[in-house]
């Protein structure tokens, strides 16, 4: 089964054909831009091409890039955006009556890998 290691959002992911990945949110205008033909943000079912491929395996053949594999790409279908559970940070300074509580929810993109070529 073919797989590849791709780089997106500052992280590396193992992408296998037919598998669903949860990756960092895709920004408009980035190298792996999630933009439709008219320049609007990608809708469900839109395609995304990842050109930063670090490693490709097709059967028994393994191709390792230095740092990227030339001429290889991974195509995926955008499914949806999800929000992770809330992460809460709390700062406290004793004797100063200072307390700060903040929460944030990271937005992730869910993509389904179509082809590794």
C-alpha positions in Angstrom: 0.0 0.0 0.0 1.4 3.4 -1.0 2.0 6.0 1.7 3.9 9.3 2.0 5.1 11.6 4.7 3.8 15.1 4.1 4.6 18.4 5.8 1.8 20.9 6.5 1.2 23.4 9.2 4.7 22.9 10.7 4.0 19.2 11.4 4.6 16.0 9.6 1.9 13.4 8.8 1.8 9.9 7.4 -0.7 9.9 4.5 -2.1 6.7 3.2 -4.6 6.5 0.3 -8.2 6.4 1.6 -7.2 7.5 5.1 -8.7 10.5 7.0 -6.3 13.0 8.6 -6.9 15.7 11.1 -4.4 18.5 10.3 -3.8 22.1 11.2 -6.2 24.6 9.7 -5.5 25.4 6.1 -4.9 29.1 5.5 -5.9 30.9 2.3 -2.8 31.8 0.3 -0.5 29.2 1.9 1.6 26.9 -0.4 -1.0 24.1 0.3 -3.8 26.6 -0.1 -7.4 25.6 0.5 -8.8 28.0 -2.1 -11.5 27.3 -4.7 -11.4 28.5 -8.3 -12.9 31.9 -7.5 -10.6 32.6 -4.6 -13.1 31.8 -1.8 -12.2 29.5 1.2 -12.5 25.8 0.3 -15.9 24.2 0.6 -16.7 20.6 1.5 -15.5 18.3 -1.3 -12.8 20.7 -2.6 -9.4 19.3 -3.4 -6.1 20.2 -1.7 -2.6 19.3 -3.1 0.3 18.9 -0.7 3.6 19.4 -2.6 5.9 19.2 0.5 6.5 15.4 0.4 9.3 14.2 2.5 9.1 10.4 1.9 7.2 8.1 -0.5 6.7 4.4 -0.3 5.1 2.5 -3.2 5.1 -1.2 -2.4 8.7 -2.2 -1.6 10.3 1.0 -3.1 11.2 3.7 -0.6 12.1 7.2 -1.9 13.6 9.6 0.7 13.8 13.3 -0.1 16.7 15.7 0.7 14.6 17.5 2.1 11.7 17.1 -0.4 10.9 14.4 -2.9 10.9 16.1 -6.4 7.9 15.6 -8.6 5.7 13.9 -5.9 2.5 15.2 -4.4 -0.4 14.1 -2.3 -4.0 15.0 -3.2 -6.7 15.2 -0.6 -10.4 16.1 -0.4 -11.4 18.7 2.2 -14.2 17.3 4.4 -14.8 19.8 7.3 -13.3 22.0 10.0 -13.5 20.9 13.6 -12.7 22.6 16.9 -10.7 20.7 19.5 -11.8 20.6 23.2 -11.1 23.8 25.1 -7.7 24.2 26.6 -7.7 26.4 29.7 -4.7 28.3 31.0 -4.7 29.9 34.4 -2.1 32.4 35.7 -1.9 33.2 39.4 0.4 35.4 41.4 0.2 34.9 45.1 -0.3 38.0 47.4 -0.9 40.2 44.4 -4.6 39.5 43.9 -3.9 38.7 40.3 -5.7 35.8 38.5 -6.1 35.4 34.8 -8.1 32.5 33.3 -8.2 32.0 29.5 -9.5 29.3 27.2 -8.9 28.6 23.6 -10.1 26.1 21.0 -7.8 25.1 18.2 -9.4 24.8 14.7 -8.4 21.7 12.7 -9.1 20.6 9.2 -10.3 17.1 8.3 -9.1 15.8 4.9 -9.4 12.5 3.2 -6.3 11.4 1.2 -7.3 10.6 -2.4 -4.0 9.8 -4.2 -0.3 9.5 -3.4 1.6 10.2 -6.6 
